[in-house]
C-alpha cells in the first residue's frame, strides 16, 4: 500500500493538470526510497521503476499500458494493474508476504545514484533527438516563470562549473 504522503503528492499533481506519468513518478520515487531504506531490494533499476508504476496504476493513476517496445506479459500486467485500481480488491496477505520476502533477498545496489543515472541515460538514448527536444520545449512551456528562472540559474551555475 502506498504511503499517504505519496497519494497526496500524486493527487496534487493530478489537480494541477500534470500528466499521468508525472503522477506515477511520485510512486516510483517512493519505491526507490523503500529500497534505499532497506525495506527490500530489487534485481534491477527497471524492476524498481516497474514496481512504482504498478503501485501507481493500482492507486488509480490513469497511466495506460505501454503500446510498443515491451513484451505481451508486461502489457498484460499493466492492464491488470489498471483493472485492480478500478476494482479496489485487496491482494491476498499470503501473496503479499511472499512477494515481500522474495524482494528482501535482492540487492540495494540498483537504486544507487550511478545506477539510476545509467538507466536514465539508456532510456534517453533510445529516444530520437526530436522527441527529446520536444519534451524539453514542453517542459519549458509548462514550468511557469519562477521555476523557469530557477532552472536557468541552475543551468548557468552548471555551465560555470564545467569551464
N, C-alpha and C positions, 0 to 999 in steps of 0.2 A: 504494500500500500504506500503510495507517495506521501511525503510529509505535507502538512498543512501549508507550510511556507512555500513549497513548490506549487501547490494547487493555486494558492493566492497569486503568485507571480505569473503563472500561466493565464489565469483569469484576467489579470490586469492587462497582459499582452493582448488578449482577445478583445477586451473592451476598447483598447487603443487602436484596434483595427489591424494589428500585426498579423503576419501570415502564420498558418498552422505550423510551419517548420520552425518559426521563431518561438512559438508557444511550446513546441516539443523540446526545444533547446534547453528549457528550464529543467525538464525531466532528465535529459542527458547529463546536464551539469550535476544534478543530484546524484546520479548513478556513479559518476566519476568521483564525487566526494565520498560516497559509500566505500568504494574500492580503496581510495587513499586512506580513509579512516581505518581500514582493515576489517570492515564488516564481512566482506567476502572478496574473492578475486575474480579475474576474468582470464580467458585464454588469449584474447587479442583485444586491441583497441576497438576494432569493429564490433566485437561482442558487447563491450560496454555501451557503445552507441546504440546497438540494436536493442539492448535491454531497456535503455532510456526511451527509445521510440515506442517500444511495446507498451511500456507503462503509460506513456502519453496517450496512445490510442485507447487504452483501457480506461483512462481517466476522462475520456470524452473529447479529446482534441481531434478535430476532423482532418487528420493527416491521411491522405489517400495512400493506398498501397502502391509501391513503385511499379512503373509500367515496363521499363526496359533495363537491361544490363543486370538483371538478378534472376535467380532460379525460381522455378514454379513454387518450390517449397517456401521460399521467403515471401513470395506474393501471397500464398495461401495463409501463412502465419499472420501477415499484416491484416488480411481481410478478417481472419478470426478475431484478432485483437479489436478491430473496429466494431465487430458484432458484439463482442464482450463488453465494450464500452457502452453500447446502446442497451444491453440487457440487464446489467448490474447483478449478475450471478457471481457468487464467490468461488474462488478456486478451492479445491479440497485441501484441508490442512496437511494431509499426508504428502500430497504432491508438492505443496509449497515448501515443506520441510526438506523433501528430497532434493529439490532444486537448490535450496539454500546450502545444504550440506555438500552438494557437488561443487558449487561455486567456491566454497570455503577451501577446497583443495587446490584451487587455481592461484596463479601469480598476481601480484600487485603491480608488477613492472609495466604492463601495457598502458597504464594511465599516467606514466611519468611525463614530465613536460616534453622531453625529447621524443617519446613515442607518439604523443598527441600531435606534435609538430610534424613528425614524419607522415602521419596519417593524413593530416590536413594538406600537406604538400602533394601527396599522392592523389588525393581526391581532386585537388585543383588542377593538377596536370592532366587529368582525364577530360577536363572541360576545354572547349575551344577558347581562344583569346577573346573572341567576340562575346561569348557567354560571360566570361569573367568581367569584361569591360561593361557589359550591360548591367550586371549585378552591382558593380561599383557605382555606376551612374544612378541606378535606382536607389541605392543606399544614400547617396548624396542628396537626392530629391526628397527622400522621406525622413531624413535625420532631424531637420529643424535647425534654426540658426545657431543656438547655443552649442549644440552638440557638433555642428559643422565647424564652428570656431575652435572648439576644443580639439577636434580631430586634426585641424590644420596646424595648430600649435604643436601637437604631438608629432606630426609629420616633420615639422621644421626642426624640432629637437632631435629626431632620429637622423635627419639629414646632416645636422651639425655634428652629431656624434660619429657619423661614418667618415667625415672628412678630417 
